[in-house]
Structure formats: C-alpha cells, structure tokens
Amino acid sequence: MKKLFSLLTVLIALFMLASVVAAKSDTGKENELGKFNNREDVEWAIKKVRKATEKYKDVNRAIKDGYLPTDFLVPNMGYHYVKPTLVDGKINPLTPEVLLYVPTEKGLKLVGVEYLSTAEDSSLFGRSFDPANTAAGIPPSLHAWIWEHNPKGTFTPFNENVANIPGSASITHEGH
C-alpha cells in the first residue's frame, strides 16, 4: 500500500509539473501572437509572415496544402486562393486564410495574403479587420500586401500596383 501511495504521489507531481510547463509554453505562444497585434512590431510581424508564406510563391504548393483557387480575377487584388478549413474565429498570422496571386508571363505571382474571420471584432497588426461584406458572403477581412508594394498602405484592401490585366480572367488554374 505504501508503494502504491508513493507511486501515486510521483504521478501527481509529474502531472502538475507537466501542467506548469504546458501553461508556460502556451503563454509564450500567446505572447508571440500578441506581438502580431502590436503596431510597433509590424515590421517584425511582416518578416515572420513572409517567411511562413514564402513556400507559396509556388502556387502548386499552395494547392497541395489545401488552398483552393477562385475562378475570377478581382481588380486590384488578384486571384484569391482560399483555405476553407482556416476560415473561423481564430486568426493565426502565420497561416493566412487567403493567398493573393496575379498572373505574369512566368505564371502566377504571390503578391499578398488576406485574413478572414467569422468573429466581428478581429484585429491583427494593430489594425481592425474591414467589416464583413454580407451581400457577397465575405466575412471581416484584412489584406496584407507583403510581397507587392501598395502605395496606399500595406493593409489597404485594394492595390493599384495589382491591376486588372485584360484577358487575365480567362487564365485557367490547371498546370501552373
């Protein structure tokens, strides 16, 4: 009986230690995610997002990872590749819900990301999300032009440097 009590004591102590370590680990993640919502840390945050999305410069990698292409080019935005499983009330800056591409002579070029949230009060990079467009079925969103300069600002929805290229709407998404 004494051995059983000692074993239980050790197991409880290990469980408590694991709980403390897990709590500290979650706090660290929470603190880092909090930095993504601080206006003073925007440059740091954009570098992190660029690093996390660089693999998606290859549109085939985006498709392989579950991003689905839309069939039309949005003027001054480009093609939207959406990962539906990410569209919820949780925002992870390193896994954007949408990748933005424009057609070039060499194929599609990654120009930015877009965050979508089902929560009405979402914010990221120290900025509130743009309101939902309920008529179009688009939840609150925030664009981040991290791969193509936007003269109106990194987080402005439309980018005049991403033009509506005549004839580009007919480009198919097969065989990129």
C-alpha positions as CSV (number, residue, x, y, z in Angstrom):
1,M,0.0,0.0,0.0
2,K,2.9,2.3,0.8
3,K,4.4,1.7,-2.6
4,L,1.1,2.5,-4.3
5,F,0.8,5.7,-2.4
6,S,4.4,6.7,-3.3
7,L,3.7,5.9,-7.0
8,L,0.5,8.0,-6.9
9,T,2.4,10.9,-5.3
10,V,5.1,10.7,-8.0
11,L,2.5,10.6,-10.8
12,I,0.6,13.5,-9.4
13,A,3.8,15.5,-9.1
14,L,4.7,14.7,-12.7
15,F,1.2,15.7,-13.9
16,M,1.5,19.0,-12.0
17,L,4.9,19.7,-13.5
18,A,3.7,18.9,-17.0
19,S,0.8,21.3,-16.5
20,V,3.1,24.1,-15.4
21,V,5.4,23.5,-18.4
22,A,2.4,23.4,-20.8
23,A,1.0,26.6,-19.3
24,K,4.3,28.4,-19.7
25,S,4.6,27.1,-23.3
26,D,1.0,28.4,-24.1
27,T,1.8,31.7,-22.5
28,G,4.9,32.0,-24.7
29,K,2.8,31.3,-27.8
30,E,0.2,33.8,-26.7
31,N,2.8,36.5,-26.1
32,E,4.3,36.0,-29.5
33,L,0.8,36.1,-31.2
34,G,0.2,39.2,-29.2
35,K,3.2,40.8,-30.9
36,F,1.4,40.3,-34.2
37,N,-1.3,42.7,-33.0
38,N,1.1,45.5,-31.9
39,R,1.6,48.4,-34.3
40,E,5.1,48.8,-33.0
41,D,6.0,45.3,-34.1
42,V,4.6,45.4,-37.6
43,E,7.9,45.1,-39.4
44,W,8.9,42.1,-37.3
45,A,5.4,40.6,-37.9
46,I,5.6,41.1,-41.7
47,K,9.0,39.4,-41.8
48,K,7.6,36.4,-40.0
49,V,4.6,36.2,-42.3
50,R,6.8,36.4,-45.4
51,K,9.0,33.6,-44.0
52,A,5.9,31.5,-43.3
53,T,4.3,32.1,-46.8
54,E,7.4,32.1,-48.9
55,K,6.8,28.4,-49.9
56,Y,3.6,29.6,-51.5
57,K,5.4,31.6,-54.2
58,D,4.9,28.2,-55.9
59,V,1.1,28.1,-56.4
60,N,1.3,24.3,-56.7
61,R,2.5,24.2,-53.2
62,A,-0.5,26.3,-52.1
63,I,-2.9,23.9,-53.9
64,K,-1.1,20.9,-52.4
65,D,-1.6,22.5,-48.9
66,G,-5.3,22.9,-49.4
67,Y,-5.7,26.4,-50.8
68,L,-8.5,26.4,-53.4
69,P,-8.4,28.8,-56.4
70,T,-11.2,31.1,-57.3
71,D,-12.2,31.4,-60.9
72,F,-12.0,35.2,-61.4
73,L,-9.5,37.9,-61.0
74,V,-10.6,40.7,-58.6
75,P,-9.4,44.1,-59.9
76,N,-6.5,45.5,-57.8
77,M,-6.4,42.3,-55.7
78,G,-5.7,39.3,-58.0
79,Y,-6.8,35.7,-57.7
80,H,-7.8,34.6,-54.2
81,Y,-6.7,31.1,-53.1
82,V,-8.8,30.2,-50.0
83,K,-8.1,27.5,-47.5
84,P,-11.7,26.9,-46.2
85,T,-10.6,25.0,-43.1
86,L,-8.9,28.1,-41.8
87,V,-12.0,30.4,-42.0
88,D,-13.2,30.5,-38.4
89,G,-13.0,32.9,-35.5
90,K,-9.3,32.1,-34.9
91,I,-6.5,34.1,-36.6
92,N,-3.0,32.7,-36.9
93,P,-0.9,35.3,-38.7
94,L,1.5,32.6,-40.0
95,T,-1.3,30.7,-41.7
96,P,-3.5,33.2,-43.6
97,E,-6.9,32.1,-44.9
98,V,-6.2,33.5,-48.3
99,L,-3.2,33.9,-50.7
100,L,-3.4,36.5,-53.4
101,Y,-1.8,35.9,-56.8
102,V,-1.5,37.9,-60.1
103,P,-0.8,36.4,-63.5
104,T,2.5,37.2,-65.1
105,E,4.3,35.9,-68.2
106,K,6.0,33.3,-66.0
107,G,2.9,32.2,-64.2
108,L,1.1,33.3,-61.1
109,K,3.0,35.5,-58.6
110,L,2.2,35.7,-54.9
111,V,1.6,39.3,-54.0
112,G,-0.2,39.3,-50.6
113,V,-2.3,37.5,-48.1
114,E,-5.7,38.0,-46.7
115,Y,-7.1,37.1,-43.3
116,L,-10.7,36.2,-42.8
117,S,-12.5,35.8,-39.6
118,T,-16.0,34.8,-38.5
119,A,-15.6,37.0,-35.4
120,E,-16.8,40.6,-35.8
121,D,-14.1,42.2,-33.6
122,S,-10.9,40.7,-35.1
123,S,-7.7,42.6,-35.4
124,L,-4.1,41.9,-36.5
125,F,-1.0,44.0,-36.9
126,G,-2.7,46.6,-34.7
127,R,-5.5,47.1,-37.2
128,S,-9.1,46.1,-37.1
129,F,-10.4,43.9,-39.8
130,D,-12.5,45.5,-42.6
131,P,-16.2,44.9,-42.0
132,A,-18.0,41.9,-43.5
133,N,-19.5,42.2,-46.9
134,T,-22.6,40.3,-46.2
135,A,-24.1,40.8,-49.7
136,A,-21.1,39.0,-51.1
137,G,-20.8,36.5,-48.3
138,I,-17.4,37.7,-47.2
139,P,-16.6,37.8,-43.5
140,P,-14.5,40.5,-41.9
141,S,-11.1,40.6,-43.6
142,L,-7.7,42.2,-43.6
143,H,-5.4,42.3,-46.6
144,A,-1.6,42.4,-46.2
145,W,0.4,43.3,-49.3
146,I,3.6,41.6,-48.1
147,W,5.0,40.6,-51.5
148,E,3.9,43.6,-53.6
149,H,4.2,47.2,-52.5
150,N,0.9,49.0,-52.1
151,P,1.3,52.8,-52.4
152,K,-1.9,53.3,-50.4
153,G,-0.5,51.2,-47.5
154,T,0.3,47.6,-46.6
155,F,-3.1,46.9,-45.2
156,T,-5.4,48.7,-47.7
157,P,-7.7,46.3,-49.4
158,F,-7.0,47.4,-53.0
159,N,-3.6,47.7,-54.5
160,E,-3.2,49.9,-57.6
161,N,0.0,48.0,-58.4
162,V,-2.1,44.9,-58.9
163,A,-4.0,45.9,-62.0
164,N,-6.9,44.2,-63.7
165,I,-4.9,42.7,-66.6
166,P,-7.1,42.5,-69.7
167,G,-7.8,38.9,-70.6
168,S,-6.4,37.5,-67.4
169,A,-9.8,36.3,-66.1
170,S,-9.7,33.6,-68.8
171,I,-6.5,32.1,-67.3
172,T,-7.1,28.6,-66.0
173,H,-5.6,27.3,-62.8
174,E,-4.6,23.9,-64.2
175,G,-1.0,23.1,-64.9
176,H,0.7,26.1,-63.3
